[in-house]
Amino acid sequence: MASPLALPELTGSRFFDSWRLDAPALAVIVLLGALYAYGVRRRSRAGERWPLWRTAAFSLLGLGTLVVATMSSLAVYDKVLFWPAAVQNILLDLFAPLGLALGDPLALAAPDGRLRRAFGSRAVRALTYPLVSSVLVLASELTIYFTPYFATALGNGFVLQLMHLQLLLTGCLFVLPMLSRQELLPSWCSHPVRAALVFFDGLFDSVPGLVVMTSGTLVAGHWYTGHPRTWGPSVRHDQMLGGGLMLMLAELVALPFLLLVFLEWARAERARTAALDAQLDREEASRSFAPPTSASPAAAAAASVPAAAAAPEAAPAGARPEPPEMTRPWWETDQGEVGMRMRGRK
């Protein structure tokens, strides 16, 4: 790594102009993009349309965030300043998983493919279990900043790649099951429960930023003090700035995440209502066009009796006629699912 003294001061223009190639990260990004494109193409060949906005979300918000986090000025200056590294980690932990989940890649996977089998395994289901995945995200970030992990990653490229992969995977463990339309969560984890979990996860995500910003211990202090700069903020002010950006970005992504869960909730309710209406229409149509049942011999014999003989005795003069028997609504006698639901609402 070049000495911090060899890097020019990070200005506004250099923030947008400074880029570097990260070959391992680029290989992962290309692989993810190719697999997603293959899934979309297979859907198209089968005659199924895939929403364009999902492809855009996966490509721009998901893969695009990975490019910015690993190859922009954040990656150029992450070993010189703490705050670019902190922003880089938040992008990998929160923003990139959100974009990848919006693309719903699991819906493109083959039903009997390896990806589906992997997410159906006991190990992955345990890791994606509600609250377990939230605790994993929180523990991952705290472990990075308050153990020698982060300082080691600054000086070792292989450990740095592992740390970035860990942040991305732990973020996906929570976000992907929440937004995917595949059944990856327990049956009790309904959309209202998911909204509550996302709300509490937003509170959890703010903890690392608060701790870093207010901590009296410098994060990787010996690294940054051992590589002094002639420009930029002091080491302590740099850490406070990084913690503040972590807190701001965590809260910034929490609101759209919660909104997306509510939108998915509304979509699921509309689909459920449409399915119930369709079932109601089918049952009504089958009831209207039901073929007449054949008459029994007893009924046929009764029908052969003359009407005069079968008619009841005439009512005495001046007697009031009996009121006709009221017909009960169909849902009170229907034994189907729709009838039972209608009776339950009364």
Salt bridges, closest charged atoms under 4 A:
GLU48 OE1 - ARG43 NE 3.19
ASP78 OD1 - LYS79 NZ 3.88
GLU264 OE2 - ARG181 NE 3.34
GLU264 OE2 - ARG267 NH2 2.89
GLU284 OE1 - ARG287 NH1 2.95
GLU332 OE1 - ARG328 NE 3.37
ASP334 OD1 - ARG287 NH2 2.93
GLU337 OE2 - ARG341 NH2 2.74
